[in-house]
Amino acid sequence: MQSIENDLQIAKGSANLNDAINYKAVLTNDVDYPMDESMPDSLKTVRMNISYTTDDEQKIIDYMDHLIDANYIYYIATMQMSFLMDGNVQVEMIV
């Protein structure tokens, strides 16, 4: 779990999201594998619910790119962006 949290912090810093409003990442251990293929019991799956608000939608893409290039295989199951009246973008992701 610590290594995954490190990946999230690196992605956050690399995407210049250190100033993101209400950044929150909740990790849930040992969830069901999201793909159809069967996997060995030794493989552990973690769900991450990530949410934050940013002033630049490019930072969202940069964040996802850094996760994809990280140490583990990250599967972005869902992502929702809401454009707010103040010009910011609210993001909610399940990875």
Contacts in CASP RR format, 6 or more apart in sequence:
PFRMAT RR
TARGET T0000
AUTHOR 0000-0000-0000
METHOD contacts of the structure
MODEL  1
MQSIENDLQIAKGSANLNDAINYKAVLTNDVDYPMDESMPDSLKTVRMNI
SYTTDDEQKIIDYMDHLIDANYIYYIATMQMSFLMDGNVQVEMIV
1 27 0 8 1.000
1 29 0 8 1.000
1 46 0 8 1.000
3 71 0 8 1.000
3 72 0 8 1.000
4 27 0 8 1.000
4 46 0 8 1.000
4 48 0 8 1.000
4 72 0 8 1.000
5 25 0 8 1.000
5 27 0 8 1.000
7 67 0 8 1.000
7 70 0 8 1.000
7 71 0 8 1.000
7 72 0 8 1.000
7 74 0 8 1.000
8 25 0 8 1.000
8 48 0 8 1.000
8 50 0 8 1.000
8 67 0 8 1.000
10 66 0 8 1.000
10 70 0 8 1.000
11 63 0 8 1.000
11 66 0 8 1.000
11 67 0 8 1.000
11 70 0 8 1.000
12 18 0 8 1.000
12 20 0 8 1.000
12 23 0 8 1.000
12 63 0 8 1.000
14 62 0 8 1.000
14 63 0 8 1.000
14 66 0 8 1.000
15 59 0 8 1.000
15 60 0 8 1.000
15 62 0 8 1.000
15 63 0 8 1.000
15 65 0 8 1.000
15 66 0 8 1.000
16 56 0 8 1.000
16 59 0 8 1.000
16 62 0 8 1.000
17 23 0 8 1.000
17 52 0 8 1.000
17 54 0 8 1.000
17 59 0 8 1.000
17 63 0 8 1.000
19 55 0 8 1.000
20 52 0 8 1.000
20 53 0 8 1.000
20 54 0 8 1.000
20 59 0 8 1.000
21 52 0 8 1.000
21 53 0 8 1.000
21 54 0 8 1.000
21 88 0 8 1.000
22 51 0 8 1.000
22 52 0 8 1.000
22 53 0 8 1.000
23 51 0 8 1.000
23 52 0 8 1.000
24 49 0 8 1.000
24 50 0 8 1.000
24 51 0 8 1.000
24 52 0 8 1.000
25 48 0 8 1.000
25 49 0 8 1.000
25 50 0 8 1.000
26 48 0 8 1.000
26 49 0 8 1.000
26 50 0 8 1.000
27 46 0 8 1.000
27 47 0 8 1.000
27 48 0 8 1.000
28 46 0 8 1.000
28 47 0 8 1.000
28 48 0 8 1.000
28 49 0 8 1.000
29 44 0 8 1.000
29 46 0 8 1.000
30 44 0 8 1.000
30 45 0 8 1.000
30 46 0 8 1.000
31 45 0 8 1.000
31 46 0 8 1.000
31 47 0 8 1.000
32 45 0 8 1.000
33 39 0 8 1.000
33 43 0 8 1.000
33 45 0 8 1.000
34 45 0 8 1.000
34 75 0 8 1.000
34 77 0 8 1.000
35 75 0 8 1.000
47 94 0 8 1.000
47 95 0 8 1.000
48 93 0 8 1.000
48 94 0 8 1.000
48 95 0 8 1.000
49 92 0 8 1.000
49 93 0 8 1.000
49 94 0 8 1.000
50 91 0 8 1.000
50 92 0 8 1.000
50 93 0 8 1.000
50 94 0 8 1.000
50 95 0 8 1.000
51 90 0 8 1.000
51 91 0 8 1.000
51 92 0 8 1.000
51 93 0 8 1.000
52 90 0 8 1.000
52 91 0 8 1.000
53 84 0 8 1.000
53 88 0 8 1.000
53 89 0 8 1.000
53 90 0 8 1.000
53 91 0 8 1.000
54 60 0 8 1.000
54 88 0 8 1.000
54 89 0 8 1.000
54 91 0 8 1.000
55 87 0 8 1.000
55 88 0 8 1.000
55 89 0 8 1.000
56 89 0 8 1.000
57 81 0 8 1.000
57 89 0 8 1.000
60 81 0 8 1.000
60 89 0 8 1.000
60 91 0 8 1.000
64 76 0 8 1.000
64 79 0 8 1.000
67 74 0 8 1.000
67 76 0 8 1.000
67 95 0 8 1.000
68 74 0 8 1.000
74 95 0 8 1.000
75 95 0 8 1.000
76 93 0 8 1.000
76 94 0 8 1.000
76 95 0 8 1.000
77 94 0 8 1.000
77 95 0 8 1.000
78 92 0 8 1.000
78 93 0 8 1.000
78 94 0 8 1.000
79 91 0 8 1.000
79 92 0 8 1.000
79 93 0 8 1.000
79 94 0 8 1.000
80 91 0 8 1.000
80 92 0 8 1.000
80 93 0 8 1.000
81 89 0 8 1.000
81 90 0 8 1.000
81 91 0 8 1.000
82 89 0 8 1.000
82 90 0 8 1.000
83 89 0 8 1.000
84 90 0 8 1.000
END
